[in-house]
Amino acid sequence: MLPCRIVTLSDTLEWLVDIPSETGNEAAIRDALAGRLAGRPQHLVNNSLVVGEPGPGKVALVGHIDTVPLQGHVGARIEAGRLYGLGATDMKGGVAVMVHLLEDLGIDDLVGVFYAGEEGPIAGNDLGVILDSLPDLASIEAGIVMEPTNRQIHVGCQGSINATVTFLGEPGHSARPWGAVNAVTRAGGFLTMMDGLQPEPHPIEGLEFKEVMSVTRAAGGIANNIIPGRFDLNVNYRFSPDRSIDQAIARLRDFCAQADGFEVIDAAPAAYPEMSHPVIQRLIEATGAEVAHKQGWTDVAQLAKRGIPAINFGPGEPALAHKPGESIALDDLTWAYDVIVTTLR
């Protein structure tokens, strides 16, 4: 816990960034947050923490406490009005704002959901487990998922599918390739097609979601002198909220029909953009900011799936997420805090 003194938002963010919390190793930051917010009702769920008692009329502040693996500088540093460090923008900045809102506004109207496992597969995401473990969360008024939104409001989100797409060949000696079938080069036409893909626009509620498919991983071959007999690709499909998961899987399967194998590894639903709920309307009015679609997946989808109106709103710049040298403008923290205070009054 931070020492007893006036603690600023930047102090809190620096404290959080200095606690390593890569996906799967969130227990230390969960326990630190539990200590910082001691004296309030708490529920521990796996590596996650819920502060306050969910119920009708309450607003949930929702933020993941895990980060992607470290790519650069260890720990937090402040320079020229920005704080640098792993998770600074995605999304410990939002978590810092959540902590101060719970401390300053109390838990009469708020619930804080600090959850683990967001940066990994959906099967390891604790938010679903929390929603199942605390059914009263389904009765809350609305949710604010505090992902970075670059001083905008991001409504809805894309769905996401990862599938292993496999091309098969026949192994053989690389000195006599005519006696083998190269699985890697068999995939050439498919890879050329993927390289030529352009975003597919899907207008919804006046917002233009962009569907995209990308090869994100590839593995093939077992030795430098053996023609590869198998080539596996991970294809990631970000689909728009006008498709169900089943429809999106069917489309991706058809798109990959020339491959020898197709297996869905994980799939997460999209969320239709929600703008009509009174809490969300007040948040939009309090920011005076542009309303945009969420080009990516967030846990707004898990809340929407359970009938909870939810929106993406938080400090930080999405373009800096998952990058070496990740940082956040410190005045973003104050801006997000003030907007939510205005919304909830």
Summary of the structure (lengths in Angstrom):
residues: 345
radius of gyration: 22.2
end to end distance: 28.7
largest distance: 75.4
contacts: 1188
relative contact order: 0.19
helix: 33%
strand: 29%
